[in-house]
Amino acid sequence: GQHLGMPPAQVPLQTTPLGKPFIQGHPVHFNMSHSEDWALIGLHTQQIIGVDIELHHTIHEIEALARQNYTAAEWAAVQTSLDPLDAFLTCWTRKEACLKALGSGFGIEPGIFEAGVGKLNQTVRITTPDKGLCAMTVSSLDFSREREKHPHLPHLYGAIALVAPEDADRVC
């Protein structure tokens, strides 16, 4: 509401058939994610956005989850990482941000596209069942500076995905 200059109750929210909220007729794209008490909100005035945040936590079925949701290259990178849990959670947030940008959730299998386990920006291409190939850039968010300033903050993982402008009409 603040970004649009209107009271929050007057923001004309609508949802796509798969439930992704959007604002018809306003040049703002947004997305939100939460993990326990932490939230990440992304706003962009030119590109469709997806975000994800995860609190560092133990995962007991890391191999089963990775085999089900990661490409072979991503699973190999997790296995050979110095910190497999860090690599797993980095990849997980990157994949979720991409799927949230598309508004598909897990309606698209996360194992069919490569989001990567690294921290660098990466172009991701996902073929959607109804709209064809869609390109986006995914980036990991680095919360380490905030943790240096505020040592009480937990270890968080985050990612942001921005749909390529030329593919925006295929997403929402």
SEROSE-848539 format. One record per residue (C-alpha): residue in three letters; z negated, x, y. Coordinates in nm, 2 decimals, decimal comma. Each point is the difference from the previous one (the first is absolute). Layout:
N
<res:ALA&z:Z&x:X&y:Y>
...
//
This chain:
172
<res:GLY&z:0,00&x:0,00&y:0,00>
<res:GLN&z:-0,09&x:0,28&y:0,24>
<res:HIS&z:0,34&x:0,17&y:-0,06>
<res:LEU&z:0,19&x:-0,32&y:0,06>
<res:GLY&z:-0,21&x:-0,10&y:0,30>
<res:MET&z:-0,14&x:-0,32&y:-0,15>
<res:PRO&z:-0,32&x:-0,13&y:-0,16>
<res:PRO&z:-0,02&x:0,08&y:-0,37>
<res:ALA&z:-0,01&x:-0,37&y:-0,10>
<res:GLN&z:0,34&x:-0,05&y:0,18>
<res:VAL&z:0,19&x:0,28&y:-0,19>
<res:PRO&z:0,27&x:-0,19&y:-0,19>
<res:LEU&z:-0,05&x:0,16&y:-0,34>
<res:GLN&z:0,24&x:-0,09&y:-0,27>
<res:THR&z:0,04&x:0,13&y:-0,36>
<res:THR&z:0,30&x:0,11&y:-0,21>
<res:PRO&z:0,04&x:-0,18&y:-0,33>
<res:LEU&z:-0,20&x:0,29&y:-0,16>
<res:GLY&z:-0,28&x:-0,04&y:0,25>
<res:LYS&z:0,05&x:0,29&y:0,24>
<res:PRO&z:-0,10&x:-0,12&y:0,35>
<res:PHE&z:0,23&x:0,04&y:0,30>
<res:ILE&z:0,05&x:-0,13&y:0,35>
<res:GLN&z:0,33&x:-0,18&y:0,05>
<res:GLY&z:0,17&x:0,08&y:0,33>
<res:HIS&z:-0,24&x:0,29&y:0,10>
<res:PRO&z:0,10&x:0,36&y:-0,02>
<res:VAL&z:-0,31&x:0,12&y:-0,18>
<res:HIS&z:-0,03&x:0,09&y:-0,36>
<res:PHE&z:-0,34&x:0,04&y:-0,16>
<res:ASN&z:-0,18&x:0,06&y:-0,32>
<res:MET&z:-0,36&x:0,04&y:-0,12>
<res:SER&z:-0,18&x:0,15&y:-0,29>
<res:HIS&z:-0,37&x:0,03&y:-0,08>
<res:SER&z:-0,22&x:0,19&y:-0,25>
<res:GLU&z:-0,36&x:-0,11&y:-0,01>
<res:ASP&z:-0,13&x:0,02&y:0,36>
<res:TRP&z:0,31&x:0,19&y:0,13>
<res:ALA&z:0,31&x:-0,15&y:0,15>
<res:LEU&z:0,34&x:0,13&y:0,12>
<res:ILE&z:0,21&x:-0,20&y:0,23>
<res:GLY&z:0,36&x:0,11&y:0,09>
<res:LEU&z:0,20&x:-0,14&y:0,29>
<res:HIS&z:0,36&x:0,10&y:0,08>
<res:THR&z:0,23&x:-0,16&y:0,26>
<res:GLN&z:0,33&x:0,13&y:-0,15>
<res:GLN&z:-0,04&x:0,04&y:-0,37>
<res:ILE&z:-0,14&x:-0,20&y:-0,29>
<res:ILE&z:-0,32&x:0,17&y:-0,11>
<res:GLY&z:-0,22&x:0,02&y:-0,31>
<res:VAL&z:-0,34&x:0,17&y:-0,03>
<res:ASP&z:-0,25&x:0,07&y:-0,27>
<res:ILE&z:-0,35&x:0,15&y:0,00>
<res:GLU&z:-0,22&x:0,09&y:-0,29>
<res:LEU&z:-0,35&x:0,13&y:-0,02>
<res:HIS&z:-0,04&x:0,31&y:-0,22>
<res:HIS&z:-0,13&x:-0,13&y:-0,33>
<res:THR&z:0,00&x:0,09&y:-0,37>
<res:ILE&z:0,28&x:-0,14&y:-0,21>
<res:HIS&z:-0,08&x:0,00&y:-0,37>
<res:GLU&z:0,35&x:-0,11&y:-0,12>
<res:ILE&z:0,20&x:0,24&y:0,22>
<res:GLU&z:0,25&x:0,09&y:-0,27>
<res:ALA&z:0,07&x:-0,36&y:-0,10>
<res:LEU&z:0,03&x:-0,11&y:0,36>
<res:ALA&z:0,23&x:0,29&y:0,09>
<res:ARG&z:0,22&x:-0,05&y:-0,31>
<res:GLN&z:0,04&x:-0,37&y:0,09>
<res:ASN&z:0,06&x:0,04&y:0,38>
<res:TYR&z:0,13&x:0,35&y:0,07>
<res:THR&z:0,33&x:0,17&y:-0,07>
<res:ALA&z:0,01&x:0,28&y:-0,25>
<res:ALA&z:0,02&x:0,25&y:0,28>
<res:GLU&z:-0,30&x:-0,15&y:0,18>
<res:TRP&z:-0,21&x:-0,01&y:-0,32>
<res:ALA&z:0,09&x:0,37&y:-0,07>
<res:ALA&z:-0,10&x:0,09&y:0,36>
<res:VAL&z:-0,34&x:-0,18&y:-0,05>
<res:GLN&z:-0,06&x:0,18&y:-0,33>
<res:THR&z:0,08&x:0,34&y:0,14>
<res:SER&z:-0,19&x:-0,05&y:0,33>
<res:LEU&z:-0,32&x:0,20&y:0,07>
<res:ASP&z:-0,16&x:-0,33&y:0,07>
<res:PRO&z:0,16&x:-0,27&y:-0,21>
<res:LEU&z:-0,21&x:-0,28&y:0,15>
<res:ASP&z:0,11&x:0,10&y:0,35>
<res:ALA&z:0,36&x:0,01&y:-0,10>
<res:PHE&z:-0,03&x:-0,34&y:-0,18>
<res:LEU&z:-0,16&x:-0,17&y:0,30>
<res:THR&z:0,25&x:0,16&y:0,24>
<res:CYS&z:0,29&x:-0,13&y:-0,20>
<res:TRP&z:-0,17&x:-0,34&y:-0,05>
<res:THR&z:-0,04&x:-0,06&y:0,38>
<res:ARG&z:0,36&x:0,11&y:0,06>
<res:LYS&z:0,14&x:-0,24&y:-0,26>
<res:GLU&z:-0,21&x:-0,29&y:0,13>
<res:ALA&z:0,10&x:0,06&y:0,36>
<res:CYS&z:0,37&x:-0,01&y:-0,11>
<res:LEU&z:-0,05&x:-0,32&y:-0,19>
<res:LYS&z:-0,19&x:-0,16&y:0,28>
<res:ALA&z:0,27&x:0,09&y:0,25>
<res:LEU&z:0,24&x:-0,19&y:-0,22>
<res:GLY&z:-0,24&x:-0,29&y:-0,03>
<res:SER&z:0,04&x:0,00&y:-0,38>
<res:GLY&z:-0,33&x:0,12&y:-0,12>
<res:PHE&z:0,02&x:0,09&y:-0,37>
<res:GLY&z:0,29&x:-0,24&y:-0,04>
<res:ILE&z:0,20&x:0,32&y:0,00>
<res:GLU&z:-0,11&x:0,25&y:-0,26>
<res:PRO&z:-0,15&x:0,31&y:0,17>
<res:GLY&z:0,14&x:0,22&y:-0,27>
<res:ILE&z:0,36&x:-0,05&y:0,09>
<res:PHE&z:-0,02&x:0,19&y:0,33>
<res:GLU&z:-0,12&x:0,35&y:0,10>
<res:ALA&z:-0,26&x:0,00&y:0,28>
<res:GLY&z:-0,14&x:0,35&y:-0,08>
<res:VAL&z:-0,34&x:0,15&y:-0,04>
<res:GLY&z:0,02&x:0,23&y:0,30>
<res:LYS&z:-0,11&x:-0,05&y:0,35>
<res:LEU&z:0,34&x:0,05&y:0,17>
<res:ASN&z:0,24&x:-0,27&y:0,12>
<res:GLN&z:0,24&x:-0,11&y:-0,26>
<res:THR&z:0,30&x:-0,24&y:0,00>
<res:VAL&z:-0,05&x:-0,27&y:-0,26>
<res:ARG&z:0,28&x:-0,22&y:-0,13>
<res:ILE&z:-0,09&x:-0,32&y:-0,18>
<res:THR&z:0,24&x:-0,25&y:-0,15>
<res:THR&z:-0,14&x:-0,35&y:0,05>
<res:PRO&z:0,11&x:-0,28&y:-0,24>
<res:ASP&z:0,13&x:-0,22&y:0,28>
<res:LYS&z:0,09&x:0,22&y:0,29>
<res:GLY&z:0,14&x:0,32&y:-0,15>
<res:LEU&z:-0,08&x:0,36&y:0,10>
<res:CYS&z:-0,26&x:0,05&y:0,28>
<res:ALA&z:-0,09&x:0,34&y:0,15>
<res:MET&z:-0,33&x:0,09&y:0,16>
<res:THR&z:-0,20&x:0,30&y:0,10>
<res:VAL&z:-0,35&x:0,04&y:-0,15>
<res:SER&z:-0,27&x:0,23&y:0,14>
<res:SER&z:-0,35&x:0,07&y:-0,11>
<res:LEU&z:-0,27&x:-0,03&y:0,26>
<res:ASP&z:-0,24&x:0,29&y:0,04>
<res:PHE&z:-0,36&x:-0,11&y:0,08>
<res:SER&z:-0,14&x:0,35&y:-0,03>
<res:ARG&z:-0,04&x:0,05&y:0,38>
<res:GLU&z:-0,20&x:-0,31&y:0,03>
<res:ARG&z:-0,22&x:0,11&y:-0,29>
<res:GLU&z:-0,06&x:0,33&y:0,18>
<res:LYS&z:-0,11&x:-0,18&y:0,31>
<res:HIS&z:-0,20&x:-0,26&y:-0,19>
<res:PRO&z:-0,13&x:0,16&y:-0,33>
<res:HIS&z:-0,15&x:-0,33&y:-0,11>
<res:LEU&z:0,35&x:-0,16&y:-0,04>
<res:PRO&z:0,11&x:-0,04&y:-0,36>
<res:HIS&z:0,31&x:0,17&y:-0,15>
<res:LEU&z:0,29&x:-0,24&y:0,07>
<res:TYR&z:0,36&x:0,00&y:-0,11>
<res:GLY&z:0,27&x:-0,18&y:0,20>
<res:ALA&z:0,37&x:-0,04&y:0,04>
<res:ILE&z:0,25&x:-0,16&y:0,23>
<res:ALA&z:0,35&x:-0,11&y:-0,09>
<res:LEU&z:0,27&x:-0,08&y:0,27>
<res:VAL&z:0,31&x:-0,18&y:-0,11>
<res:ALA&z:0,32&x:0,16&y:0,13>
<res:PRO&z:0,13&x:-0,21&y:0,30>
<res:GLU&z:0,33&x:-0,06&y:-0,17>
<res:ASP&z:-0,17&x:-0,15&y:-0,30>
<res:ALA&z:-0,24&x:-0,22&y:0,19>
<res:ASP&z:0,21&x:-0,32&y:-0,05>
<res:ARG&z:-0,03&x:0,05&y:-0,37>
<res:VAL&z:-0,38&x:-0,01&y:0,00>
<res:CYS&z:-0,14&x:-0,29&y:0,20>
//
